[in-house]
Amino acid sequence: MNILKFISLTTLIVIITAAVILTKPVMHKPAVLEDAAFTLASLEKKTPVKEVKTDFPSSLPPAQKTVVQKPAPVVKRIVRIVKQEVPAPTQTVTVKQHPVQQKPQPVKTVTTEKTEVKLPVKILETANEPVEIEKPVKLEVEKPVKVVTTPVNTAPLTEKEEIIAWNKWRSDLQNKVMRDAKINAPVGTTFYFSCTVDKFGNISNINTWSDNDYYTPLAKRVIKPVLSSYQNQPILKFPARTQRTITNVNGSFTMAFTDRYSTPADYSDYERIK
């Protein structure tokens, strides 16, 4: 119902507005309502002027502006007078030289007496000795050096040679880890490490721990970075003529009062080639 009322009201307003626009109604002229007794003489009456007394003094005269003329600043200019010296005119005088005729002077002949100088006997003897002339040096041509080449054995290692070479390789790696791992722990504490090394010098699968669980974090913090630093280092280079491409390493060391490093005899490498 409210919607119908709103629509009907809106329609009514639109119709009224359109009707007003079409009819264009004329506005009435403005009218003024006056009193019936109004005359023009009433306008001529002057309204009495009332004087208002105030405590303030009479109005002050308007302020007068005075113009003060300041003398213009005097600028002193210093003019330097430079004396220019005019060079005096130079005269060129040419002097002709006449050849002077010299009179021939008489030539005097002076006779000198020869004095014999007597040298010591030793100087005379050395002067009369024959002088040895250096003989030309004969250049000896060096004979070509024979280069002896030893044939490189490329044959694979035998099983016994393989065991000896790998035992030395493991011992060297074990001793290097013991020297480089600066670790402090009570005497009797054992630390273990394991890793995998390939023939290209890459190390992986690094693991470190201790028989005392309290010191296992210390092993991971000290020994593991040491093993990682051996990446592509000469210490991981495989023995020559070996046929292995990868090997697993296991090592350990125990804290003691004295240092005792490993030897190849401590290992017995019977790892089979896959």
Number of C-alpha atoms within 10 A of each C-alpha: 6 7 8 9 10 11 11 12 11 11 12 12 11 11 10 11 11 11 12 10 9 9 8 8 9 6 6 6 5 5 6 4 5 7 6 6 6 9 9 7 7 9 9 8 8 7 7 6 6 6 6 5 6 7 5 6 6 7 6 6 6 6 6 6 6 6 6 6 6 6 6 6 6 6 6 6 6 6 6 6 6 6 6 6 6 6 6 6 6 6 6 6 6 6 6 6 6 6 6 6 6 6 6 6 6 6 6 6 6 6 6 6 6 6 6 6 6 7 8 8 9 9 9 11 9 10 10 9 8 7 8 6 6 6 6 6 6 6 6 6 6 6 6 6 6 6 6 6 6 6 6 6 9 9 9 12 16 11 11 10 13 20 18 16 18 21 19 19 18 23 18 17 17 20 16 16 19 20 11 12 15 10 14 11 13 11 10 13 15 17 22 17 21 17 18 16 21 17 17 14 18 16 23 15 9 17 16 21 21 20 13 11 10 10 18 15 13 18 21 17 13 16 24 20 13 17 22 14 10 17 16 16 12 9 14 20 15 21 15 13 15 19 14 15 12 16 16 13 14 12 17 15 19 17 15 13 8 6 10 11 13 17 14 17 10 11 16 12 16 12 12 8 10 7
